[in-house]
Each structure stands twice: as structure tokens, then as C-alpha cells.
Amino acid sequence: MQSKVAQTRAQLESTLDEIEDKLNVPKQVGVFARKAQASYEDNPVPWVAGVTAAVAIVGGLVAWAVLSRD
């Protein structure tokens, strides 16, 4: 019986550690940044295309807002 309790306690501790890691925003930002950097270094074309598209969209929205004043 005590072995079962110890096993359950260990599983709970592991689960809580995993939850804590997922909710640790600075750590998750770092993980995301490392993955993004590795992805960019592997193939920068999609990143350049995405940034170009974002700039075009923002530029279009700004132009629309400025030129469509009633």
C-alpha cells in the first residue's frame, strides 16, 4: 500500500513539474525563440516572405486609414 502511495506521489510531483514548466512564460519564450532562430537558420525564405507580407499588410492598412478619411 505504501508503495502505491509513493508511486502516486511521484506521478503527481512529475505532473506538477510539467505544469510549472508550461506556465513559466519566460522559459517558454526562450524555447520559442530558440526554435524560431533554428528554423530561420535552416531556411530563411519563409521568414523573409512572412515579414514582407506583414509589412505590406500594415502599410496597406495605414494607407487605407490615411486616404479614406471622410
Contact map, one row per residue, 1 for C-alpha under 8 A:
1111100000000000000000000000000000000000000000000000000000000000000000
1111110000000000000000000000000000000000000000000000000000000000000000
1111111000000000000000000000000000000000000000000000000000000000000000
1111111100000000000000000000000000000000000000000000000000000000000000
1111111110000000000000000000000000000000000000000000000000000000000000
0111111111000000000000000000000000000000000000000000000000000000000000
0011111111100000000000000000000000000000000000000000000000000000000000
0001111111110000000000000000000000000000000000000000000000000000000000
0000111111111000000000000000000000000000000000000000000000000000000000
0000011111111100000000000000000000000000000000000000000000000000000000
0000001111111110000000000000000000000000000000000000000000000000000000
0000000111111111000000000000000000000000000000000000000000000000000000
0000000011111111100000000000000000000000000000000000000000000000000000
0000000001111111110000000000000000000000000000000000000000000000000000
0000000000111111111000000000000000000000000000000000000000000000000000
0000000000011111111100000000000000000000000000000000000000000000000000
0000000000001111111110000000000000000000000000000000000000000000000000
0000000000000111111111000000000000000000000000000000000000000000000000
0000000000000011111111100000000000000000000000000000000000000000000000
0000000000000001111111110000000000000000000000000000000000000000000000
0000000000000000111111110011000000000000000000000000000000000000000000
0000000000000000011111111001000000000000000000000000000000000000000000
0000000000000000001111111001000000000000000000000000000000000000000000
0000000000000000000111111111000000000000000000000000000000000000000000
0000000000000000000001111111100000000000000000000000000000000000000000
0000000000000000000000011111110000000000000000000000000000000000000000
0000000000000000000010011111111000000000000000000000000000000000000000
0000000000000000000011111111111100000000000000000000000000000000000000
0000000000000000000000001111111110000000000000000000000000000000000000
0000000000000000000000000111111111000000000000000000000000000000000000
0000000000000000000000000011111111100000000000000000000000000000000000
0000000000000000000000000001111111110000000000000000000000000000000000
0000000000000000000000000000111111111000000000000000000000000000000000
0000000000000000000000000000011111111100000000000000000000000000000000
0000000000000000000000000000001111111110000000000000000000000000000000
0000000000000000000000000000000111111111000000000000000000000000000000
0000000000000000000000000000000011111111100000000000000000000000000000
0000000000000000000000000000000001111111110000000000000000000000000000
0000000000000000000000000000000000111111111100000000000000000000000000
0000000000000000000000000000000000011111111110100000000000000000000000
0000000000000000000000000000000000001111111100000000000000000000000000
0000000000000000000000000000000000000111111100000000000000000000000000
0000000000000000000000000000000000000011111111100000000000000000000000
0000000000000000000000000000000000000011111111110000000000000000000000
0000000000000000000000000000000000000001001111111000000000000000000000
0000000000000000000000000000000000000000001111111100000000000000000000
0000000000000000000000000000000000000001001111111110000000000000000000
0000000000000000000000000000000000000000000111111111000000000000000000
0000000000000000000000000000000000000000000011111111100000000000000000
0000000000000000000000000000000000000000000001111111110000000000000000
0000000000000000000000000000000000000000000000111111111000000000000000
0000000000000000000000000000000000000000000000011111111100000000000000
0000000000000000000000000000000000000000000000001111111110000000000000
0000000000000000000000000000000000000000000000000111111111000000000000
0000000000000000000000000000000000000000000000000011111111100000000000
0000000000000000000000000000000000000000000000000001111111110000000000
0000000000000000000000000000000000000000000000000000111111111000000000
0000000000000000000000000000000000000000000000000000011111111100000000
0000000000000000000000000000000000000000000000000000001111111110000000
0000000000000000000000000000000000000000000000000000000111111111000000
0000000000000000000000000000000000000000000000000000000011111111100000
0000000000000000000000000000000000000000000000000000000001111111110000
0000000000000000000000000000000000000000000000000000000000111111111000
0000000000000000000000000000000000000000000000000000000000011111111100
0000000000000000000000000000000000000000000000000000000000001111111110
0000000000000000000000000000000000000000000000000000000000000111111110
0000000000000000000000000000000000000000000000000000000000000011111110
0000000000000000000000000000000000000000000000000000000000000001111111
0000000000000000000000000000000000000000000000000000000000000000111111
0000000000000000000000000000000000000000000000000000000000000000000111
